[in-house]
Amino acid sequence: MSHAGRSRAPGRSGSQAVEELVSHRYFQLYVTPVQVFNRATDPFLPAVRPHTFGVFENLDTRGLRNHVLIITRHQMKPGDIDRLNALHAAAWQGRHRMEGDGSR
């Protein structure tokens, strides 16, 4: 994960990278856009794909709704799209519940 010019160090787990991101002094909840793996490797290579989704799910479980930019040249699978859309749907449902409109 890159943020503020820093890239993911070898051997750092996705959880550690997310923790560094959210505790960075310039990170703002709901405001700071997040770039994922754009400098390190393609996030949808078969060996990297599980880690990519692990990071997205980590961000999601923390309730973060910042915009995420991810660039890939690798072919995405229908299951990838479904997983990404499920996170998006969960984000919208959570936002509506937080705003108190009763949507689920």
C-alpha positions as CSV (number, residue, x, y, z in Angstrom):
1,M,0.0,0.0,0.0
2,S,1.4,3.4,-0.8
3,H,0.5,6.6,1.0
4,A,2.2,10.0,1.1
5,G,5.0,8.7,-1.1
6,R,5.7,5.6,1.0
7,S,5.5,2.1,-0.4
8,R,4.8,-1.1,1.3
9,A,8.0,-2.6,2.7
10,P,8.9,-6.2,1.9
11,G,7.6,-8.6,4.6
12,R,5.0,-6.1,6.0
13,S,1.6,-7.7,6.4
14,G,-1.5,-6.1,5.0
15,S,-2.7,-5.4,8.5
16,Q,0.5,-3.6,9.4
17,A,0.3,-1.5,6.2
18,V,-3.4,-0.6,6.9
19,E,-2.5,0.3,10.5
20,E,0.4,2.6,9.2
21,L,-2.0,4.2,6.8
22,V,-4.8,5.0,9.2
23,S,-2.4,6.2,11.9
24,H,-0.5,8.5,9.5
25,R,-0.7,12.1,10.6
26,Y,-2.1,13.2,7.2
27,F,-4.7,10.5,6.9
28,Q,-8.3,11.8,7.3
29,L,-11.2,9.5,7.7
30,Y,-13.6,9.7,4.8
31,V,-11.4,12.2,3.0
32,T,-7.9,10.9,2.1
33,P,-7.9,8.9,-1.1
34,V,-6.1,5.6,-0.8
35,Q,-3.9,4.0,-3.5
36,V,-3.3,0.3,-3.2
37,F,-0.2,-1.4,-4.5
38,N,0.2,0.8,-7.6
39,R,4.0,0.9,-7.3
40,A,4.8,-2.5,-5.8
41,T,3.0,-5.0,-8.1
42,D,-0.2,-5.7,-9.9
43,P,-2.9,-6.2,-7.2
44,F,-4.7,-8.8,-9.2
45,L,-1.9,-11.2,-10.0
46,P,-2.9,-14.6,-8.8
47,A,-0.4,-14.7,-6.0
48,V,-1.2,-11.1,-4.9
49,R,-5.1,-11.2,-5.3
50,P,-5.7,-12.8,-1.8
51,H,-3.6,-10.1,-0.1
52,T,-5.3,-7.4,-2.1
53,F,-8.7,-8.5,-0.9
54,G,-7.4,-8.9,2.6
55,V,-6.4,-5.2,2.6
56,F,-9.8,-4.2,1.3
57,E,-11.6,-6.3,3.9
58,N,-9.4,-4.9,6.6
59,L,-10.3,-1.3,5.6
60,D,-14.0,-2.3,5.4
61,T,-14.0,-3.9,8.9
62,R,-12.6,-0.6,10.2
63,G,-15.5,1.2,8.8
64,L,-13.4,3.3,6.4
65,R,-15.2,4.7,3.4
66,N,-12.4,6.6,1.8
67,H,-12.1,6.5,-2.0
68,V,-9.8,3.7,-3.2
69,L,-7.8,3.8,-6.4
70,I,-6.6,0.5,-7.7
71,I,-4.9,0.1,-11.1
72,T,-4.5,-3.3,-12.7
73,R,-3.4,-4.7,-16.0
74,H,-4.3,-8.2,-15.1
75,Q,-7.6,-9.7,-16.1
76,M,-10.2,-9.4,-13.4
77,K,-12.4,-12.4,-12.8
78,P,-16.2,-12.2,-12.3
79,G,-15.6,-13.2,-8.7
80,D,-13.3,-10.2,-8.2
81,I,-16.0,-7.9,-9.4
82,D,-18.6,-9.6,-7.1
83,R,-16.2,-9.2,-4.1
84,L,-15.5,-5.6,-4.8
85,N,-19.2,-4.8,-5.3
86,A,-20.0,-6.6,-2.0
87,L,-17.7,-4.2,-0.2
88,H,-19.2,-1.2,-2.0
89,A,-22.7,-2.4,-1.1
90,A,-21.7,-2.9,2.5
91,A,-20.3,0.6,2.6
92,W,-23.5,2.1,1.3
93,Q,-25.6,0.1,3.7
94,G,-23.4,1.1,6.6
95,R,-23.5,4.8,5.5
96,H,-27.3,4.7,5.3
97,R,-27.6,3.1,8.8
98,M,-25.2,5.8,10.2
99,E,-27.3,8.5,8.7
100,G,-30.4,7.0,10.2
101,D,-32.6,6.6,7.1
102,G,-33.4,3.0,8.0
103,S,-32.2,1.5,4.7
104,R,-30.6,-1.9,4.8
